[in-house]
């Protein structure tokens, strides 16, 4: 048996559908940003900052590679097909048996969320280009819906698939007719960015979470308030409802998960899932016994819904970029703040979003074997040295190498750049 499978047998319970016990899924090289469970309950699909999808079956992941940036949303279309979307402005439709994918281009901004119609015939996308895409799951051209005045953060089909609900940074939730793309109504105006949606259309309720910490339940017809579960000002980042629509889960920016009974509208359980960092992704197991969560850590964590609070938490270890400044040199601090989520200093890249920085000095940009670089970087004539690294962080990757996959960021102070370069010169040359 391969070593990975042996280790997995100790980390993952036999039924990923929901074992009723705590388990983890380990293998990604970056934070977990998306989770879904297959219709038959036998598979879990995960998306990460490492640009990869993980298809988990029987405790063993299959890695699906096509995206050129962080993945924000994944959904099963069927047990054999799935859709993914990310910061690269693209969606991919996957044949999960062969691993083959078909790119669905068209958006001009990062795609935050995707939804699949109940009959599996259509896919909807929410993009930061302020549009909504509606795509046929088979062949055919998409149509794009405009009307929001801010980034679109989430979309949700009605139970019959004839209408689409959308949530936006403009603070509104809108309803669209799928057949012709017409806006039916503005269901509500919240006033702050709405991040996530969940619903039970048969019972007539819609839950939404917003950046100001609002967590509210409203009627799907008219938007009247049913229940307000707002607690403080912690932004709500993720919502999930189980398949029986009896429980609703909400995750926030401070790592808390709350689970509610949707029949009596009462809080069942609240716990601190992450000691550090947000909860970006939530999904119930197929049988509703577990809640799967992802965040800043590179693993998926799953808790039994009805058990007492487990001592196991996401992000149990101290992340290097969150260490106290007094514990590090300034150069090391700059590396951990700006580089360490996406890059390692060891020869092994560890499935991170970016290539290893081991022995980076003197390396030609875009030429490290085994990593999928952007065309812009591969076609450049850059050689990494003190001068080019300084310019990278002085100008920002988007200006120094337009079209690069590197996120937009700068180090404004010259001394901070000098200290980072000296730290890299020493640490990146060490044998690990």
N, C-alpha and C positions, 0 to 999 in steps of 0.2 A: 504494500500500500504506500503511495507517495506520502512524504513527510507532511505536506499541507493537509492531506486528508486525515492523517493521524491526529494532527493538532486540532483540526476542525471538529473531530469527534468528541473532543473534550470541551469545546467552546460552544457548540451548537446542538440544541436538542433535536431529536429525530424528526419532528414535525414542525417545519417552519411556519405552517399555517397558524399555529398557536399552541404551544406546549403547556400553557398554564404555569410556566416557570420562567425565571429570568434567564435570558441568553444574549449573546452578542454575535455579531457578524463582523469578522476582522479581515482586512485585506486591502482596502482602499488606501491611497496615499495622500488623501487630503480630506477636509471636512465633508460631511454628508449633507447634501442639499435636497435630496428627493428620494421618496420611497413609495412603492406600490406593491400590492399583493395580487396575484393572478386570480382570474375568475374561479378556477378550480381549487384555489387555496394552497397549491403545492409549490409555488415559486414566489420569491421576493425579488423585486427589481430595485436597484439602488443607483443613484446618480451622485457624482462627487465633484469637488473642485479639481480633482486630478484628471478631468476630462473623460473619465471612463464610466461605463455602466457595468454594474455587477449583476449577473443573473444567478441567483442562489437556489440550487436544487440539491436536496439531500446533503446539505452541509458543505457543498463545494461550489465556489463561484466560477462562472464563465465570464471572461472580460470581453466587452463589446466596445470597439474603438472606432470612432469616426469624428467625434466633435473636436473642435480646435480651441475650445475654451470651457470654462466651468459649466456643468450641467445643472439646470435649475428645476426641471420638472420631468417626471417619467410617468407613463400610464400604460397599462396593458390594454390593447385593443381587443385581444382574445388571448387564449392560453398560448397561442403560437406566435402572436405578433404584438409589437409595442411601439410606442412613440416616445421620443425624447426631444428636449429643447434646451437651449443654453445661451450663454453670453456671446457665442459666435454668430448670433442672429439667425441660426438655422434650426430646423427640426429634421429628425431622421426617423423613418419608418423602418422597423426592424423585423426580419424573419428570425425568430429566436432559435429555430432549429439549426439553420445554416450559419447564422451570424451575419448574413448579408443585410445591407441597409440601402435605403433610397433617400437621398437628400431632398428636402422640401424647402427651397429657398423662396424669398419674397419679402421678408421683414427687413426693416432698415434700422433695427435696434434690438437689444437683447430681449429674449423671450423668457418671461417669468413663469408662465404656467400653461399647461395644455389640459384639455378635457376631451373625453370621448363620448359621443352620443350613446344613449341606451342600446340602440340596435347595432352599434359599431360601424355605422356607415359614414359618419362624419367626425372630424377632429377640429377642435377650436383652439386658438392660440391667443395669448395675451402678451402684448409686446410693449416695451418702453418707447417704441416709435409712435405711441398713442393710438394704435390701430388694433383691431381684432381680426384674426384670420379664420376663415371657415374653409376647411379642406375636405375633399372626398377621401375616404380611407383607401379607395382604389385609384384608378387613373382619373384625371380631370383637373381643371384649373381651379385655384382657390379664389375666393372673393374676400376683400378687405373692407371692414366696417369702420367708419370714422365718425367721431362725434365727441369722444372724451377730450378734455382739455389738459390732461396729464397722462403720465404713464399708466398703462393698463396692467394691473397686478394679478388678476385672477379671472377665470371664466368657469361657468357651470351650466351644463345643459339641463333643461327641465326634464321631468320624468318621461314625457312623451317625445322629447327631442325637438319639438317645434319651436321652442324659445331658448334663448341664451341669456344668462345673467352675467354681468361684468362688473368688476370692482376696480376703482382707479385711484391714482394719487390726487385726482381733482376732488376727491371726497364724495363721489357719487357712486351709486349702484344703479345700473341701467339694464333694461330688458330689450332684447332684439328679436325680431322674427327671423328665423333661420332661412326660410324659403326665399326671401328676397332681400334680406339684410336690413330691413327697415327698423328704426328704433321705435319700439312700442311705447315705452314710458321711461321716465327717471323714477325708479322705485323710491329712492330717498337721497337726501343730501345731508351727509354726515358732517361735513366741514373740515375734516382731517382725512388724510390718505387712508383708504381702505385697502388692507393687505390680503385678506383671505376670506373665502366663502365656503359654506357647507350647508346642506339643505335636506329636508324630507318633504318633497312636494306633495306626496299623498296626504300627509298630515298638515300641509300648508304653512310650514315654517322655514325661514332662512336665517342662518347664523352668519354674522360677519365680525371680523376682528380688524382693528384699526391702529394706526400709529400712535394715537393718543392714549392707548390702553383700553379703548372701548371694546367690549365683548357683548353684543346684543343679539337678541332673537326677535325677528320681525315676521309679519305675515307675508307670504309670497304674493298675495293679492292686496295691493294698496300700501304695504310697508308699515302698517301699524305695529307698535311695540308690543311684544309678547312678554319678554323677560330681559332684564338688564343684569349681566354678570360682571360689569366693569369693576375692576379692583385696582385702584391706584392708576398710575400713568405708564405701566409697563407695556410697550408696544406688543401687540399680538402678531405673531409671524406665521403661525400654522394652525389649521383646523382640520379635524377629521371626524367622520361619523361612521359608526359601525354598520354592517350590512342589514341589520334589523331596524336601524334608525332608532335604537333605544338609548344610545350613548353618544355623547359629543365630547371630543377632546380638544383642548386648546393649549398651545405652547407659546411662550413669550420670550422676549429678548434677554431676560435674566435667568433663563434655564428652568423655569417652572412649568409644570404640566398640571392642568386641571381637567377632571373628567366629570361630566354631568349626566344625570338621568334625564332623558328628554321626554319622558312620560309625565313625571311629576315636576320637572324643571327644578332639580335640586342638585347641589354639589355632592358627588360621591366621594371624591378623593382629590387631594392636592399634595404634590410633593416636588421637591427640588431635584429635577432630573440631572441638571448640570451644575457643578459647583462654580464653573466659569464658562461664560459664553451662552449663546442663544440656543433655542430649539427651532431649527429651520424646517424640519420635516416630521410629519406624524402620519401614521396609518394603523388602523386596527387589523389584527389578524383576521382570517376568513371566518373563524368561529367566534370572534369577539372576545376571546379570553385574554389576549395580550394587546398592549399598545406598543408599536415600534416607533422609535424616535431617532433622529439624526441631528447633529449640530457641529460644533467646532472640532470635536474629536473625529478621528478617521474610522470610527466603527459605528455600526448600528446597534442600539441597545433596545431590548424588549422586556417590558415588565408585565407580569400578570396583573390584570385590572383589579381583581378582587382581593389580592394579597396585601399584607401590611407593607409599609415602605421598606424597600430593599436597601441594604447598605451599598449596593452596587449603583454607581452613578456614572453618567457620561463625564468625560474630562476629569477623571479621578487624579491624573497626574498633573503636576504643575507645568503648563506650557512655557517653553523657553521665552517666548516673546512677552509673557506676562510677569516675568521675574522682576524683582525690584532693581532699579537702575544702579543702586549701590553694590549689587552683587556681580556686576559686569563692567568691563571697560566700555567706553563710549562706542568703539568700533563694533564690539560684540553686540551691544544693545541695538545699534543701527541694523545689523544683520538680522537679528531676531525679530525686529519690528517690521522690516521691509522685505525680507527675503525668505525667512525660514518656513513659512506656510507652504511655499511653492518649491523650494529648493533644499537639497541636502548638501553637506560638504564631504560626504563619504563617496567612495566609488560607486556604491549602489544608489540609484536615483529613488528607490522605494516608491514607485508609482506616484510620485509627486506631479503636480501640474506643470512644473518646469523641470529642465534638465539638471543633473547634478552640477555643482560648481567646483567639484574636485578637479584640481589642476586647470583652472580656468585661464590663468595667465598664459598668454601665447596661443590660446586656442582660437581658431577661426570661427566666427559666429555661424551657427547653423550646421556644423559639421560633426557633432557628437553622434556616434553610431548608436542606433536603437531609440532615438527620440524623434518625434514628428514635429519638426520646426515649421513655422509659418513660411510661405513663399518669400515674404519680404526679408526675413532674416537669412534664408538660404541664398538669396540673390545679392545680399550685401557683400561688401568687401571689408567688413569690420573684423579686426583682430582684437580680442579682449586684452587690455592692458590698463595701466593706471589712468591714462588719458581717456580712453573710450568708456571705462566704467564711470569716471567722473562726469563725462558728458551725458551718459545715460540717465544719471540721477539729477543732474543739473537741469537738463531740458525736459526730462520725462520721456519714457519709452515711446509714447504716442507721437512725439516730435522728433526724437532721435532716430527712431526706426518706424516710420508710419506703416501701419498694417501689421505690426507685431502683435503676438498674443499676450505680451506682457501687460499687466494692468497699469492704468494711469496712476503714477505716483512720482513724487519728486522728493529730494532731500535738499532743502533750500540753503542750509548753512554750509559754506565751503569746508569748515573744519570737520563737520560731521561726515562729509564725503571722504575727506582725507583719512579720517579714523576708520571708516568702513573699508576703504581700500587696503589699508595696512593690516587690518584684521583678516581680510580675505587672503591677502598675500601669504600670511602665516598659516591660517587654519585650512585653507583650501589645498595646500601643498603637503599636508601631513598624511601619512599612511594610516588608514584606519583598520 
